[in-house]
Amino acid sequence: MSIHPRYADAILAGTKRVEFRKRRLAPDVSTVVIYATRPVGRIVGTFEVLGHDVAPPAELWDRHGTHAGISVTGYDEYYAQTPAAVGILIGSVQQLSQPRPVTDLPGVSRPPQSFSYLTRAQATDVEMWLQCAPQSTDKKSSAGGPQSAVTSIVVRATEAIHAATNLLRRAV
């Protein structure tokens, strides 16, 4: 999902707990990959979808304005002349230790206009990136502390394997 950098940062920081859109995601979507638009231009993390809240814009703002991460003016401009607003409820959030270009996903040549659905292989790649050096911003599960030397070596080895795999995929 393409998200402006200031809103992506707010999601990762845990201050924006709802992402506003004009349409719902497919019902089977449980995780959103966050692509921070230009000037960042990178995949920066993921968030768990807790559900959707659909209502007229004023009602949705009343329910979520305190944790919206956007001004009421910006919100009103976005939903001007729109009868229904969609709030994607944000659960746990994970931040990539190294933001990745969207082209690191096999078969992707440009970022989505609004959002697009990943293949299973693409989703597996994102999961691997998160496992390499997970940085959860979920206050309940954040471990904190410096990375061990062994973990650092494993992360670098895994990233090298991923890079080699991508080169092989492109060569075939």
N, C-alpha and C positions, 0 to 999 in steps of 0.2 A: 504494500500500500504506500503510495507516494504521500508524504506528509512534509509540510514546510518545516525547516530546521528548528525554529523556535518552539513549535508544537511537539516535534519529535523529542527535543531536549526536555520539555515539560513532562512528556509521557515517561521518559527514562528516569527523570528525577522523582516521579511519583506524584507530581502536583496536578497533572491532567489525568483524570480518571474516566473520561468519556471522550470518544472521538466522534465528531459530528459529520454525518454524511447525508446525502439526499436519497440514497437507496441502501437497503439491507445487504449484508453479505449472504452467501448461500448458507443454508441451515447447518451444513456439515463442517463449516469452518470453525476451528477451535483455536487457531493461532494465526496472528497477523505478523508478517515480516515487515519491519519499518524501514522504508527507503526515505532518507532525508533528502529532499530535493536540493537543487543548486542554491548556494554555492557548495554545499557539502557533497552532494551527488554520490552518496554511498548507502549501503545497507548498514544500519547502526544497531539493530536489535530486533526483538520480537515482543509481542504481548499476547497474553491469553484472553480470549473472548469469553466474557461471562454471560453475555446475552445482548439483546437489542431492546431499546426502549423507543417506541414509535409513538409520536403524538404531534399535535399542532406545535409549531415552534415556540410559542409563548409558554405552553405547558411544560415542554421539555426543558426550557430554560429555568423555569421555576423549580424543577426537580434536580437539575444538574449544574446550575449556574455557579455554585460555590466551588465546584471542582472541575470546571470546564476548561480552564487554561486559556481562555479567550475572553476578550472584552464583550460586553453586551452589544456594543456598536458593531464590532466585527461579526458577531453572531447574527444580528439583525440584517446586516448587509448580505451575508451568505444565504440566509433563508428568505430574503425579500421575494414576495410573490410565490412562495412555496407553501402549499397547504399542509404538508406533513414533513416532520423532521425525524431523522434517525440518529439515535445515540448508541454507539457501539460501546458497551460497558467493558472497561479494561480491568483485567485481573493481574496476575503476576507478570512481571516484566524482566526480560533478560537483555543485557547490553553486550554487544560484541566487544572484545578487547581491542580488536583491530577492525574498524569499518571496512567493508568490502565493496568494490564496484559491482553493480548489478550484472555486469558482463562475466563475472566469475561463476555465475550460474549457467550451466550448459543450456544452449539453445536460446539464451536471452541476449539481445543485441542493444536494447534500449529500455529505460525505465518505464513503468506503466504510467498512463495518463492519470488515472485515479487509483485503480487497483487491478490486479490480475491474479489468477489462480496458478499456483505452482504445481508442477508434476511431482509425483512421489520422489523421483530422483533429485529434483531440485530441493524439495523439502528436506531430504536426507542430507544434502550438502550443508544447508543452513544449520541443521541439528548438529552436524559434525563441527562446524565453526564454533557453535556455542559450547560444545563439550571440550574443545581445545583449551579454552581459557574462560570458563563461564564467569560472568560478573552479574549476579542477580541484584536487581535494585529493589526486590521485594524485601521489605524490612524484616519479615519473619524468618527468611531463609538466608540472609546475607552472612557469609562466613567471615569476611574481612581478613586482614593479615596479608603478609607478603607471600609471594609465590615461592615454593621450594625450588631448589636447583633441579631436582628430578622432574618436577612438573614442567619447568621451563624447557628442559630438553625434550620431554614428550610432546609439548606444544609445538616446538620448532620442527620435530620429526614429522608430526602429523600434518603440519602446514606444508612441508616439503613433499610428502606423499600426495596431498591434495593437489598441489601445483603440478606434480608429475601426471596425476590422473587427468587433470584438465587438459594438459598438453596432448596426452594420448587420445582423449576424446575428440579433440579438434583435428588431430592428424588422421583419424579414421573416417 
